[in-house]
Amino acid sequence: MSITLVVLAVLLILIGVSGTVLPALPGPPLVFGGLWLLAWQDHYQRVSVWVIAFLAALTVLALVIDILASLLGAKKVGASKYALIGSALGTLIGLSAGIAGVIIGPFAGAFVGEYLYRKDHVQAGKVGIASWLGFIIGTLLKLVIVCIMLGVFMISWWL
């Protein structure tokens, strides 16, 4: 095993776990990349290609959840496309304000987008909260999937 590749793989995994919570980084794909690199480095002796394929499927599932969670939360309360765009922009802009921005951004963006469209602050508030809840639920689900990925990999590695 090359120590350089192992260190790179571990860095990818650690950055990926962080990225699972921080929207600026593609967390699950980075975790998958690190796990794949470890398996490849070992010539798939401990972790089979089938396990890697399963981990790839979990990665795709995490990406789908990431895309759909906020959208479904906002759509459930009748959000306009302006609210959905606002939520995405609020998340991106919120990244520059640290963790507080990441938490407040989706709500604020959806609220502003919906308010500009409907001029109804009550509906805009509902949409903002639903978008924020979708974002939080999606993040938690992605974190669970990443933990499952790590668990499956470790069990496969040690068995």
C-alpha positions in Angstrom: 0.0 0.0 0.0 1.2 3.4 -0.9 1.1 5.7 2.2 0.5 8.7 -0.1 -2.7 7.1 -1.5 -3.9 6.1 1.9 -3.4 9.6 3.2 -5.2 11.0 0.2 -8.0 8.6 0.7 -8.4 9.5 4.4 -8.3 13.2 3.5 -11.1 12.7 0.9 -13.2 10.9 3.5 -12.7 13.5 6.2 -13.4 16.4 3.8 -16.4 14.4 2.5 -17.9 13.9 5.9 -17.5 17.7 6.5 -19.1 18.3 3.1 -22.1 16.2 4.0 -23.0 18.9 6.4 -21.6 21.9 4.6 -23.4 22.5 1.2 -20.3 23.9 -0.5 -18.6 20.5 -0.7 -19.9 17.4 -2.4 -19.7 15.3 0.7 -21.0 11.8 -0.3 -19.0 11.7 -3.6 -15.8 12.7 -1.8 -16.4 10.0 0.8 -17.0 7.5 -2.0 -13.9 8.6 -3.7 -11.8 8.0 -0.6 -13.4 4.6 0.0 -12.9 3.6 -3.6 -9.3 4.7 -3.5 -8.6 2.5 -0.4 -10.3 -0.5 -2.1 -8.4 0.1 -5.4 -5.1 0.6 -3.5 -5.7 -2.8 -2.0 -6.6 -4.3 -5.4 -10.1 -5.1 -4.1 -8.7 -7.8 -1.9 -10.6 -6.7 1.3 -13.4 -4.7 -0.3 -14.9 -6.2 -3.4 -16.1 -4.5 -6.5 -19.6 -5.4 -5.5 -19.3 -3.5 -2.2 -17.9 -0.5 -4.2 -20.9 -0.7 -6.5 -23.2 -0.7 -3.5 -21.4 2.3 -2.1 -21.7 4.1 -5.5 -25.5 3.4 -5.4 -25.7 4.9 -1.9 -23.7 7.9 -3.2 -26.2 8.5 -6.0 -29.1 8.1 -3.4 -27.5 10.8 -1.3 -27.2 13.1 -4.2 -30.9 12.6 -5.1 -31.9 13.3 -1.5 -29.8 16.4 -1.6 -31.5 17.8 -4.6 -35.0 16.8 -3.7 -35.2 17.5 0.1 -35.6 21.3 0.0 -37.6 21.2 -3.1 -40.1 18.7 -1.7 -40.3 20.6 1.6 -41.1 23.9 -0.2 -43.4 22.3 -2.8 -45.5 20.7 0.0 -46.7 24.2 1.1 -47.2 25.4 -2.4 -44.0 27.3 -3.1 -43.5 29.1 -6.4 -40.5 28.6 -8.6 -39.2 31.9 -7.3 -39.1 30.5 -3.8 -37.1 27.4 -5.0 -34.6 29.6 -6.8 -34.4 31.9 -3.8 -33.7 28.9 -1.5 -30.9 27.7 -3.7 -29.4 31.2 -4.0 -29.9 31.8 -0.2 -27.9 28.6 0.4 -25.1 29.7 -1.9 -24.9 33.2 -0.5 -25.2 31.8 3.1 -22.0 29.9 2.6 -20.0 33.1 2.8 -21.4 33.8 6.3 -20.3 30.6 7.9 -22.5 28.1 9.7 -25.1 30.8 10.5 -25.5 31.6 6.8 -25.8 27.9 5.9 -28.6 27.6 8.5 -30.4 30.8 7.7 -29.7 31.1 3.9 -32.2 28.5 2.6 -35.0 30.0 4.8 -34.2 33.6 3.9 -33.8 32.9 0.1 -37.1 31.0 -0.1 -38.9 33.7 2.0 -37.6 36.5 -0.3 -38.4 34.6 -3.5 -41.9 33.7 -2.4 -42.6 37.2 -1.1 -41.5 38.8 -4.3 -43.8 36.5 -6.2 -47.0 36.6 -4.0 -46.5 39.6 -1.8 -47.9 37.5 1.1 -45.5 37.4 4.1 -47.5 34.6 5.8 -47.2 32.3 2.8 -43.6 33.4 2.3 -42.9 32.4 6.0 -44.5 29.0 5.5 -42.4 28.4 2.4 -39.2 29.6 4.1 -39.7 27.3 7.0 -40.6 24.3 4.8 -37.6 24.9 2.6 -35.3 25.1 5.7 -36.8 21.9 7.2 -36.3 20.1 3.9 -32.7 21.3 3.9 -32.1 20.1 7.5 -33.9 16.7 6.9 -31.9 16.2 3.7 -28.6 16.9 5.5 -29.5 14.4 8.2 -30.4 11.8 5.7 -27.2 12.3 3.8 -25.2 12.0 7.1 -27.0 8.7 7.8 -26.1 7.5 4.3 -22.5 8.5 4.7 -22.3 6.6 8.1 -23.8 3.6 6.4 -21.2 3.8 3.6 -18.4 4.0 6.2 -19.8 1.1 8.2 -20.3 -1.1 5.2 -16.8 -0.4 4.0 -15.2 -1.1 7.5 -17.1 -4.3 7.9 -16.1 -5.4 4.4 -12.5 -4.4 5.1 -12.2 -6.4 8.3 -14.2 -9.5 7.3 
